[in-house]
Amino acid sequence: MTHYHLILASTSPRRREFIKILGLPVSLISPGAAAGDVDETPQLNERPDELVQRLSHLKAQAVAKHLPQLWPQFNLGPATDLVIIGSDTEVALDGQVLGKPASPAAAVTMLRALRGRPHEVLSGVTTLHLRQVEQAPQPTFTLGRSLTRLHRSQVWLRAFTEAELNAYVATGSPLDKAGAYGIQDPFQPVAHLDGCYASVMGLPLAELAACLAEIGLSLPPIFSLCSRHTGTTCCQTTSTAAPLC
């Protein structure tokens, strides 16, 4: 019987929260620590949806290429396959990727631009399946299926006041987030969401579950896991825009 060990190629605390609710053995590794920083610069004329899928694949590949140096971090048994997971999330306004703000002032500018307007949040997720073909003297793997999927959400920020905006930026929370906001933050920046709450947070769970199912790894109903963790209605149970405040 084949067992699976997940490797999440991310330092994001939001993605690390979500991967743990799947209830599977998992290691958490920075793709940068494995292979140097992944260059997240958009390519010439690259669309936001193309960017997130490419970067999710690059992050997974960065870990896969340096697995021999990472063996001591794993506790693998016989017939244990690895599934490396890479993910990337970007906020796009009028087709342009906003990225993460470089300063509090940049965060203020982004939030003003997004306030009261619809924008897209795109998340790409990649799974690299590595089949174990030999265990001693150290595990040896062959590449199985590589799958990449995309989730596209439409989000409307609420009409927060300037005082609310400045107080939020002063907390520092927007500075490590694409688009300068976190949907889960107490600030409650989002008024309406048409899409996936988990994907906006950084990991499209339904798409990840679909990738895992294609390599033979089944999970409990994803809407149950997602709803229990986020306290919101999972997009797998509704397709209508959901009010969040």
Contacts in CASP RR format, 6 or more apart in sequence:
PFRMAT RR
TARGET T0000
AUTHOR 0000-0000-0000
METHOD contacts of the structure
MODEL  1
MTHYHLILASTSPRRREFIKILGLPVSLISPGAAAGDVDETPQLNERPDE
LVQRLSHLKAQAVAKHLPQLWPQFNLGPATDLVIIGSDTEVALDGQVLGK
PASPAAAVTMLRALRGRPHEVLSGVTTLHLRQVEQAPQPTFTLGRSLTRL
HRSQVWLRAFTEAELNAYVATGSPLDKAGAYGIQDPFQPVAHLDGCYASV
MGLPLAELAACLAEIGLSLPPIFSLCSRHTGTTCCQTTSTAAPLC
1 79 0 8 1.000
2 79 0 8 1.000
2 80 0 8 1.000
2 81 0 8 1.000
3 25 0 8 1.000
3 77 0 8 1.000
3 79 0 8 1.000
3 80 0 8 1.000
3 81 0 8 1.000
4 24 0 8 1.000
4 25 0 8 1.000
4 80 0 8 1.000
4 81 0 8 1.000
4 82 0 8 1.000
4 83 0 8 1.000
4 217 0 8 1.000
5 24 0 8 1.000
5 25 0 8 1.000
5 26 0 8 1.000
5 27 0 8 1.000
5 74 0 8 1.000
5 76 0 8 1.000
5 80 0 8 1.000
5 81 0 8 1.000
5 82 0 8 1.000
5 83 0 8 1.000
6 19 0 8 1.000
6 22 0 8 1.000
6 24 0 8 1.000
6 25 0 8 1.000
6 26 0 8 1.000
6 27 0 8 1.000
6 82 0 8 1.000
6 83 0 8 1.000
6 84 0 8 1.000
6 85 0 8 1.000
7 26 0 8 1.000
7 27 0 8 1.000
7 28 0 8 1.000
7 29 0 8 1.000
7 63 0 8 1.000
7 82 0 8 1.000
7 83 0 8 1.000
7 84 0 8 1.000
7 85 0 8 1.000
8 15 0 8 1.000
8 16 0 8 1.000
8 19 0 8 1.000
8 26 0 8 1.000
8 27 0 8 1.000
8 28 0 8 1.000
8 29 0 8 1.000
8 85 0 8 1.000
8 86 0 8 1.000
9 29 0 8 1.000
9 30 0 8 1.000
9 31 0 8 1.000
9 34 0 8 1.000
9 59 0 8 1.000
9 60 0 8 1.000
9 62 0 8 1.000
9 63 0 8 1.000
9 84 0 8 1.000
9 85 0 8 1.000
9 86 0 8 1.000
9 87 0 8 1.000
10 16 0 8 1.000
10 28 0 8 1.000
10 30 0 8 1.000
10 31 0 8 1.000
10 59 0 8 1.000
10 85 0 8 1.000
10 86 0 8 1.000
10 87 0 8 1.000
11 30 0 8 1.000
12 87 0 8 1.000
12 202 0 8 1.000
14 184 0 8 1.000
14 201 0 8 1.000
14 202 0 8 1.000
14 203 0 8 1.000
15 87 0 8 1.000
15 202 0 8 1.000
15 203 0 8 1.000
16 28 0 8 1.000
17 229 0 8 1.000
18 198 0 8 1.000
18 201 0 8 1.000
18 202 0 8 1.000
18 203 0 8 1.000
18 205 0 8 1.000
18 229 0 8 1.000
19 26 0 8 1.000
19 28 0 8 1.000
19 85 0 8 1.000
19 203 0 8 1.000
20 26 0 8 1.000
21 225 0 8 1.000
21 228 0 8 1.000
21 229 0 8 1.000
22 219 0 8 1.000
22 225 0 8 1.000
24 217 0 8 1.000
24 219 0 8 1.000
27 73 0 8 1.000
27 74 0 8 1.000
29 63 0 8 1.000
29 70 0 8 1.000
29 73 0 8 1.000
31 38 0 8 1.000
31 58 0 8 1.000
31 59 0 8 1.000
31 60 0 8 1.000
31 62 0 8 1.000
31 63 0 8 1.000
31 86 0 8 1.000
32 38 0 8 1.000
32 62 0 8 1.000
34 62 0 8 1.000
34 63 0 8 1.000
34 65 0 8 1.000
34 66 0 8 1.000
34 69 0 8 1.000
34 70 0 8 1.000
35 62 0 8 1.000
35 63 0 8 1.000
35 65 0 8 1.000
35 66 0 8 1.000
36 62 0 8 1.000
38 55 0 8 1.000
38 58 0 8 1.000
38 59 0 8 1.000
38 62 0 8 1.000
40 55 0 8 1.000
40 88 0 8 1.000
42 51 0 8 1.000
42 97 0 8 1.000
43 51 0 8 1.000
43 54 0 8 1.000
46 54 0 8 1.000
47 95 0 8 1.000
48 90 0 8 1.000
48 92 0 8 1.000
48 95 0 8 1.000
48 96 0 8 1.000
48 97 0 8 1.000
48 120 0 8 1.000
48 122 0 8 1.000
49 122 0 8 1.000
49 150 0 8 1.000
49 152 0 8 1.000
51 88 0 8 1.000
51 90 0 8 1.000
51 97 0 8 1.000
51 122 0 8 1.000
52 88 0 8 1.000
52 89 0 8 1.000
52 90 0 8 1.000
52 122 0 8 1.000
52 123 0 8 1.000
52 124 0 8 1.000
52 150 0 8 1.000
53 88 0 8 1.000
53 124 0 8 1.000
53 126 0 8 1.000
53 148 0 8 1.000
53 150 0 8 1.000
55 88 0 8 1.000
55 124 0 8 1.000
56 86 0 8 1.000
56 87 0 8 1.000
56 88 0 8 1.000
56 124 0 8 1.000
56 125 0 8 1.000
56 126 0 8 1.000
56 148 0 8 1.000
57 86 0 8 1.000
57 126 0 8 1.000
57 146 0 8 1.000
57 148 0 8 1.000
59 86 0 8 1.000
59 87 0 8 1.000
59 88 0 8 1.000
59 126 0 8 1.000
60 84 0 8 1.000
60 85 0 8 1.000
60 86 0 8 1.000
60 126 0 8 1.000
60 127 0 8 1.000
60 128 0 8 1.000
61 128 0 8 1.000
63 70 0 8 1.000
63 84 0 8 1.000
64 84 0 8 1.000
64 128 0 8 1.000
64 130 0 8 1.000
64 143 0 8 1.000
67 82 0 8 1.000
67 130 0 8 1.000
67 141 0 8 1.000
68 138 0 8 1.000
71 138 0 8 1.000
71 139 0 8 1.000
74 139 0 8 1.000
76 82 0 8 1.000
76 132 0 8 1.000
76 135 0 8 1.000
76 139 0 8 1.000
77 135 0 8 1.000
78 132 0 8 1.000
78 135 0 8 1.000
79 132 0 8 1.000
80 132 0 8 1.000
80 139 0 8 1.000
81 129 0 8 1.000
81 130 0 8 1.000
81 131 0 8 1.000
81 132 0 8 1.000
81 141 0 8 1.000
82 129 0 8 1.000
82 130 0 8 1.000
82 132 0 8 1.000
82 141 0 8 1.000
83 127 0 8 1.000
83 128 0 8 1.000
83 129 0 8 1.000
83 130 0 8 1.000
83 212 0 8 1.000
83 215 0 8 1.000
83 217 0 8 1.000
84 127 0 8 1.000
84 128 0 8 1.000
84 130 0 8 1.000
85 125 0 8 1.000
85 126 0 8 1.000
85 127 0 8 1.000
85 208 0 8 1.000
86 125 0 8 1.000
86 126 0 8 1.000
86 127 0 8 1.000
87 123 0 8 1.000
87 124 0 8 1.000
87 125 0 8 1.000
87 126 0 8 1.000
87 202 0 8 1.000
87 203 0 8 1.000
87 204 0 8 1.000
87 208 0 8 1.000
88 123 0 8 1.000
88 124 0 8 1.000
89 121 0 8 1.000
89 122 0 8 1.000
89 123 0 8 1.000
89 124 0 8 1.000
89 178 0 8 1.000
89 199 0 8 1.000
89 200 0 8 1.000
89 201 0 8 1.000
89 202 0 8 1.000
89 203 0 8 1.000
90 97 0 8 1.000
90 98 0 8 1.000
90 99 0 8 1.000
90 121 0 8 1.000
90 122 0 8 1.000
90 178 0 8 1.000
91 97 0 8 1.000
91 98 0 8 1.000
91 99 0 8 1.000
91 114 0 8 1.000
91 119 0 8 1.000
91 120 0 8 1.000
91 121 0 8 1.000
91 178 0 8 1.000
91 179 0 8 1.000
92 98 0 8 1.000
92 119 0 8 1.000
92 120 0 8 1.000
92 121 0 8 1.000
92 122 0 8 1.000
93 113 0 8 1.000
93 114 0 8 1.000
93 117 0 8 1.000
93 119 0 8 1.000
93 120 0 8 1.000
95 120 0 8 1.000
98 110 0 8 1.000
98 113 0 8 1.000
98 114 0 8 1.000
98 178 0 8 1.000
98 179 0 8 1.000
98 180 0 8 1.000
99 178 0 8 1.000
99 179 0 8 1.000
100 175 0 8 1.000
100 176 0 8 1.000
100 177 0 8 1.000
100 178 0 8 1.000
100 179 0 8 1.000
100 180 0 8 1.000
101 107 0 8 1.000
101 109 0 8 1.000
101 110 0 8 1.000
101 174 0 8 1.000
101 175 0 8 1.000
101 179 0 8 1.000
101 180 0 8 1.000
103 175 0 8 1.000
104 169 0 8 1.000
104 170 0 8 1.000
104 172 0 8 1.000
104 175 0 8 1.000
106 180 0 8 1.000
107 169 0 8 1.000
107 172 0 8 1.000
107 174 0 8 1.000
107 175 0 8 1.000
107 180 0 8 1.000
108 165 0 8 1.000
108 166 0 8 1.000
108 169 0 8 1.000
110 174 0 8 1.000
110 179 0 8 1.000
110 180 0 8 1.000
111 157 0 8 1.000
111 160 0 8 1.000
111 165 0 8 1.000
111 168 0 8 1.000
111 169 0 8 1.000
111 174 0 8 1.000
111 179 0 8 1.000
111 180 0 8 1.000
111 181 0 8 1.000
111 189 0 8 1.000
112 165 0 8 1.000
114 157 0 8 1.000
114 179 0 8 1.000
114 180 0 8 1.000
114 181 0 8 1.000
115 157 0 8 1.000
115 158 0 8 1.000
115 159 0 8 1.000
115 160 0 8 1.000
115 165 0 8 1.000
116 156 0 8 1.000
116 157 0 8 1.000
116 158 0 8 1.000
116 159 0 8 1.000
116 191 0 8 1.000
117 156 0 8 1.000
117 157 0 8 1.000
118 154 0 8 1.000
118 155 0 8 1.000
118 156 0 8 1.000
119 154 0 8 1.000
119 155 0 8 1.000
119 156 0 8 1.000
119 157 0 8 1.000
120 152 0 8 1.000
120 153 0 8 1.000
120 154 0 8 1.000
120 155 0 8 1.000
121 152 0 8 1.000
121 153 0 8 1.000
121 154 0 8 1.000
121 155 0 8 1.000
121 178 0 8 1.000
121 199 0 8 1.000
121 200 0 8 1.000
122 150 0 8 1.000
122 151 0 8 1.000
122 152 0 8 1.000
122 153 0 8 1.000
123 150 0 8 1.000
123 151 0 8 1.000
123 153 0 8 1.000
123 196 0 8 1.000
123 199 0 8 1.000
123 200 0 8 1.000
123 202 0 8 1.000
123 203 0 8 1.000
123 204 0 8 1.000
123 207 0 8 1.000
124 148 0 8 1.000
124 149 0 8 1.000
124 150 0 8 1.000
124 151 0 8 1.000
124 204 0 8 1.000
124 207 0 8 1.000
125 148 0 8 1.000
125 149 0 8 1.000
125 151 0 8 1.000
125 203 0 8 1.000
125 204 0 8 1.000
125 207 0 8 1.000
125 208 0 8 1.000
125 211 0 8 1.000
126 146 0 8 1.000
126 147 0 8 1.000
126 148 0 8 1.000
126 211 0 8 1.000
127 145 0 8 1.000
127 146 0 8 1.000
127 147 0 8 1.000
127 208 0 8 1.000
127 211 0 8 1.000
127 212 0 8 1.000
127 215 0 8 1.000
128 143 0 8 1.000
128 144 0 8 1.000
128 146 0 8 1.000
129 143 0 8 1.000
129 144 0 8 1.000
129 145 0 8 1.000
129 146 0 8 1.000
129 147 0 8 1.000
129 215 0 8 1.000
130 141 0 8 1.000
130 142 0 8 1.000
130 143 0 8 1.000
130 144 0 8 1.000
131 141 0 8 1.000
131 142 0 8 1.000
131 143 0 8 1.000
131 144 0 8 1.000
132 139 0 8 1.000
132 140 0 8 1.000
132 141 0 8 1.000
133 140 0 8 1.000
133 141 0 8 1.000
133 142 0 8 1.000
134 140 0 8 1.000
144 215 0 8 1.000
145 214 0 8 1.000
145 215 0 8 1.000
147 211 0 8 1.000
147 214 0 8 1.000
147 215 0 8 1.000
149 204 0 8 1.000
149 207 0 8 1.000
149 208 0 8 1.000
149 210 0 8 1.000
149 211 0 8 1.000
150 204 0 8 1.000
150 207 0 8 1.000
151 195 0 8 1.000
151 196 0 8 1.000
151 199 0 8 1.000
151 204 0 8 1.000
151 206 0 8 1.000
151 207 0 8 1.000
152 195 0 8 1.000
153 193 0 8 1.000
153 194 0 8 1.000
153 195 0 8 1.000
153 196 0 8 1.000
153 199 0 8 1.000
153 200 0 8 1.000
154 193 0 8 1.000
154 194 0 8 1.000
154 195 0 8 1.000
154 241 0 8 1.000
155 183 0 8 1.000
155 190 0 8 1.000
155 192 0 8 1.000
155 193 0 8 1.000
155 194 0 8 1.000
155 200 0 8 1.000
156 190 0 8 1.000
156 191 0 8 1.000
156 192 0 8 1.000
156 193 0 8 1.000
157 181 0 8 1.000
157 189 0 8 1.000
157 190 0 8 1.000
157 191 0 8 1.000
158 188 0 8 1.000
158 189 0 8 1.000
158 190 0 8 1.000
158 191 0 8 1.000
158 245 0 8 1.000
159 191 0 8 1.000
160 168 0 8 1.000
160 187 0 8 1.000
160 189 0 8 1.000
164 187 0 8 1.000
168 174 0 8 1.000
168 181 0 8 1.000
168 185 0 8 1.000
168 187 0 8 1.000
168 189 0 8 1.000
169 180 0 8 1.000
171 187 0 8 1.000
173 182 0 8 1.000
173 185 0 8 1.000
173 187 0 8 1.000
174 180 0 8 1.000
174 181 0 8 1.000
174 182 0 8 1.000
181 187 0 8 1.000
181 189 0 8 1.000
181 190 0 8 1.000
182 189 0 8 1.000
182 200 0 8 1.000
182 201 0 8 1.000
183 189 0 8 1.000
183 190 0 8 1.000
183 193 0 8 1.000
183 197 0 8 1.000
183 200 0 8 1.000
183 201 0 8 1.000
183 244 0 8 1.000
184 201 0 8 1.000
184 230 0 8 1.000
188 244 0 8 1.000
188 245 0 8 1.000
190 200 0 8 1.000
190 244 0 8 1.000
190 245 0 8 1.000
191 243 0 8 1.000
191 244 0 8 1.000
191 245 0 8 1.000
192 241 0 8 1.000
192 242 0 8 1.000
192 243 0 8 1.000
192 244 0 8 1.000
193 200 0 8 1.000
193 241 0 8 1.000
193 242 0 8 1.000
193 244 0 8 1.000
194 240 0 8 1.000
194 241 0 8 1.000
194 242 0 8 1.000
195 235 0 8 1.000
195 242 0 8 1.000
196 204 0 8 1.000
196 205 0 8 1.000
196 206 0 8 1.000
196 234 0 8 1.000
196 235 0 8 1.000
197 226 0 8 1.000
197 230 0 8 1.000
197 232 0 8 1.000
197 234 0 8 1.000
197 235 0 8 1.000
198 204 0 8 1.000
198 205 0 8 1.000
198 206 0 8 1.000
198 226 0 8 1.000
198 229 0 8 1.000
198 230 0 8 1.000
198 234 0 8 1.000
199 205 0 8 1.000
199 207 0 8 1.000
201 230 0 8 1.000
205 222 0 8 1.000
205 225 0 8 1.000
205 226 0 8 1.000
206 222 0 8 1.000
206 226 0 8 1.000
206 235 0 8 1.000
206 236 0 8 1.000
209 219 0 8 1.000
209 222 0 8 1.000
212 218 0 8 1.000
212 219 0 8 1.000
213 219 0 8 1.000
219 225 0 8 1.000
221 236 0 8 1.000
222 234 0 8 1.000
222 236 0 8 1.000
223 234 0 8 1.000
223 236 0 8 1.000
223 237 0 8 1.000
224 234 0 8 1.000
226 234 0 8 1.000
226 236 0 8 1.000
227 233 0 8 1.000
227 234 0 8 1.000
227 237 0 8 1.000
232 242 0 8 1.000
232 244 0 8 1.000
233 242 0 8 1.000
END
